[in-house]
Amino acid sequence: MATTSGNDHADGVEFTYEDDLVTARDIESGVAASGKSKPAALSRLADALTLHSGGGEPIDDEEAFLKEIGVDPDTVEDAGEPPWVK
């Protein structure tokens, strides 16, 4: 049996294609993620939505984390909060 949501928000995922990149965007939240295929974009979108809704683990030491993933912390500029964070 199919059901629909009881809210007035648009639901679903919108795909856009540019060269070899597929972008999946959650219509309700506006959160988007890209990949080389629809499955890859959807997988990344699922991760992004989890983080967007407060999931994931906090980073206690940003500098140590950057070094762990191979990024020199001295080359990273603090841009503040992203524009989509309210």
Backbone bond lengths (Angstrom), bond angles and torsions (degrees), N, CA, C in turn:
res aa  C-N    CA-C-N  psi(-1)  N-CA   C-N-CA  omega(-1)  CA-C   N-CA-C  phi
1 M - - - 1.425 - - 1.525 108.63 -
2 A 1.295 116.34 135.15 1.468 121.82 178.72 1.517 109.25 -93.23
3 T 1.332 115.30 146.72 1.455 119.70 176.16 1.520 108.42 -130.77
4 T 1.297 115.68 161.29 1.463 120.37 175.15 1.514 108.10 -121.11
5 S 1.308 116.36 156.54 1.462 119.06 179.76 1.518 109.35 -74.52
6 G 1.325 115.61 151.88 1.448 120.60 -177.97 1.521 113.67 -91.45
7 N 1.313 117.93 13.32 1.466 119.09 179.73 1.519 110.35 -104.17
8 D 1.330 116.09 170.05 1.462 118.02 179.41 1.516 112.71 -94.60
9 H 1.323 118.37 12.15 1.467 121.54 178.47 1.529 109.64 -80.71
10 A 1.293 115.54 146.62 1.459 120.19 174.21 1.530 107.74 -71.37
11 D 1.296 116.77 137.46 1.455 121.98 178.39 1.518 109.15 -114.63
12 G 1.302 115.65 157.80 1.452 120.23 174.43 1.513 112.75 120.96
13 V 1.320 112.97 -177.31 1.459 121.24 -178.66 1.524 108.17 -125.95
14 E 1.302 115.64 136.85 1.463 122.35 177.86 1.531 107.88 -109.66
15 F 1.312 117.11 134.03 1.459 121.26 178.60 1.523 109.93 -109.04
16 T 1.324 115.44 139.80 1.459 121.13 171.27 1.522 107.43 -128.16
17 Y 1.308 115.59 151.51 1.462 121.49 -175.66 1.517 109.15 -126.07
18 E 1.325 115.03 131.48 1.459 120.74 176.83 1.518 108.18 -143.46
19 D 1.312 116.37 116.26 1.462 122.09 -176.00 1.533 109.09 52.46
20 D 1.328 118.50 -121.61 1.465 122.13 -178.93 1.516 112.27 -98.76
21 L 1.333 117.82 22.00 1.458 121.29 -174.84 1.528 110.28 -119.75
22 V 1.320 115.75 133.48 1.465 122.59 175.06 1.520 107.10 -110.87
23 T 1.324 117.07 129.21 1.457 121.12 176.70 1.520 108.83 -112.75
24 A 1.329 115.35 129.24 1.464 122.29 176.03 1.522 107.16 -107.96
25 R 1.345 116.72 126.98 1.468 121.09 -179.33 1.522 109.41 -124.10
26 D 1.333 115.43 125.68 1.456 120.99 174.71 1.521 107.43 -71.36
27 I 1.306 117.44 120.16 1.457 121.84 -173.43 1.525 111.57 -65.08
28 E 1.326 118.21 -40.53 1.462 121.12 -176.62 1.525 112.39 -66.64
29 S 1.327 117.34 -47.28 1.473 120.38 -174.45 1.524 113.66 -94.13
30 G 1.328 116.81 -23.28 1.459 120.03 -175.72 1.515 113.23 84.78
31 V 1.335 117.67 -2.89 1.465 121.76 179.33 1.530 108.64 -68.12
32 A 1.335 116.23 136.58 1.462 121.02 -177.69 1.521 110.76 -134.24
33 A 1.326 115.10 156.05 1.463 121.89 175.99 1.522 107.52 -151.40
34 S 1.322 115.90 153.52 1.464 120.93 -176.22 1.510 111.59 -123.44
35 G 1.327 114.66 158.96 1.456 121.91 176.27 1.522 109.44 -162.59
36 K 1.316 115.83 177.38 1.467 120.69 -178.99 1.530 112.21 -80.17
37 S 1.346 117.52 -9.66 1.468 121.86 179.20 1.526 108.54 -147.47
38 K 1.344 116.46 167.36 1.458 119.63 177.21 1.527 111.58 -60.91
39 P 1.357 118.87 -45.26 1.464 118.20 178.48 1.535 112.83 -60.15
40 A 1.328 117.27 -39.99 1.474 120.35 179.30 1.524 110.21 -65.74
41 A 1.324 117.39 -43.16 1.462 120.85 179.49 1.524 110.94 -64.42
42 L 1.340 117.32 -40.43 1.463 120.74 179.08 1.524 111.88 -66.73
43 S 1.320 116.29 -38.84 1.463 120.24 178.34 1.519 110.63 -63.22
44 R 1.319 115.90 -44.22 1.468 120.22 179.06 1.523 110.91 -68.61
45 L 1.342 116.70 -34.76 1.462 120.03 177.00 1.523 110.09 -64.54
46 A 1.322 117.51 -40.56 1.469 120.56 177.80 1.525 110.23 -59.39
47 D 1.332 117.26 -44.13 1.473 120.61 177.62 1.528 110.72 -62.98
48 A 1.328 116.58 -43.69 1.463 120.93 -178.67 1.528 111.08 -64.06
49 L 1.327 117.37 -39.17 1.461 120.41 178.70 1.524 111.63 -67.20
50 T 1.327 116.09 -36.91 1.465 120.13 176.21 1.521 110.10 -60.62
51 L 1.327 116.42 -47.32 1.461 120.47 179.08 1.529 111.47 -65.68
52 H 1.326 115.99 -40.34 1.468 121.37 -179.74 1.526 111.30 -60.66
53 S 1.321 116.42 -33.68 1.466 120.36 -177.81 1.528 112.60 -90.75
54 G 1.328 117.15 10.42 1.459 120.31 174.68 1.510 114.92 99.09
55 G 1.318 117.78 4.11 1.458 120.83 178.73 1.515 111.09 -78.16
56 G 1.302 115.86 178.98 1.459 120.87 179.62 1.513 111.09 93.30
57 E 1.302 115.65 179.33 1.459 121.39 -178.81 1.526 109.44 -110.09
58 P 1.329 116.74 139.42 1.466 119.05 178.68 1.529 111.28 -68.69
59 I 1.313 116.51 151.55 1.466 122.34 175.80 1.521 106.66 -97.59
60 D 1.330 115.75 113.56 1.464 120.40 -177.36 1.522 112.18 -77.00
61 D 1.324 117.22 -40.38 1.461 121.73 -177.43 1.528 107.81 -124.94
62 E 1.323 116.53 96.56 1.465 121.18 -175.37 1.528 112.20 -59.86
63 E 1.320 116.78 -41.37 1.464 120.47 -178.58 1.529 110.87 -63.42
64 A 1.325 117.88 -43.86 1.471 121.97 178.42 1.522 110.51 -64.39
65 F 1.336 116.36 -39.20 1.457 119.98 178.94 1.529 111.17 -63.25
66 L 1.323 116.70 -45.70 1.466 120.21 179.32 1.524 111.14 -59.93
67 K 1.329 116.65 -43.21 1.467 120.00 178.21 1.528 110.57 -62.62
68 E 1.332 116.76 -39.42 1.462 122.17 -179.71 1.529 112.24 -61.27
69 I 1.326 116.89 -35.13 1.468 119.74 -179.89 1.529 112.47 -94.56
70 G 1.344 116.08 8.33 1.457 120.13 173.65 1.514 115.93 86.83
71 V 1.327 117.27 22.97 1.463 121.25 179.98 1.532 108.32 -111.65
72 D 1.323 115.78 131.60 1.463 120.59 177.04 1.525 108.36 -75.87
73 P 1.347 118.27 114.68 1.467 120.51 -177.36 1.519 114.07 -58.18
74 D 1.332 117.65 -26.13 1.465 120.55 -179.65 1.527 112.49 -70.82
75 T 1.330 117.51 -16.33 1.468 120.67 -179.17 1.527 112.38 -95.45
76 V 1.336 117.01 -3.03 1.460 121.03 -177.13 1.523 109.50 -95.39
77 E 1.321 115.20 129.03 1.451 121.37 179.24 1.521 108.75 -97.37
78 D 1.313 118.63 133.92 1.465 121.90 178.17 1.522 108.40 -80.83
79 A 1.322 115.46 110.41 1.465 120.85 -178.52 1.520 111.88 -94.64
80 G 1.324 117.63 2.65 1.459 120.18 -178.44 1.513 111.05 78.67
81 E 1.304 116.25 -160.46 1.457 121.78 -178.50 1.538 110.04 -72.60
82 P 1.337 116.49 141.80 1.461 118.66 175.11 1.536 110.25 -65.91
83 P 1.311 118.00 154.99 1.472 120.47 -174.40 1.517 114.41 -63.80
84 W 1.328 118.60 -20.31 1.455 120.18 -177.81 1.527 112.37 -85.87
85 V 1.328 118.60 -7.60 1.456 121.42 178.18 1.523 107.79 -83.69
86 K 1.300 115.54 124.28 1.474 119.69 -176.92 1.495 110.68 -103.26
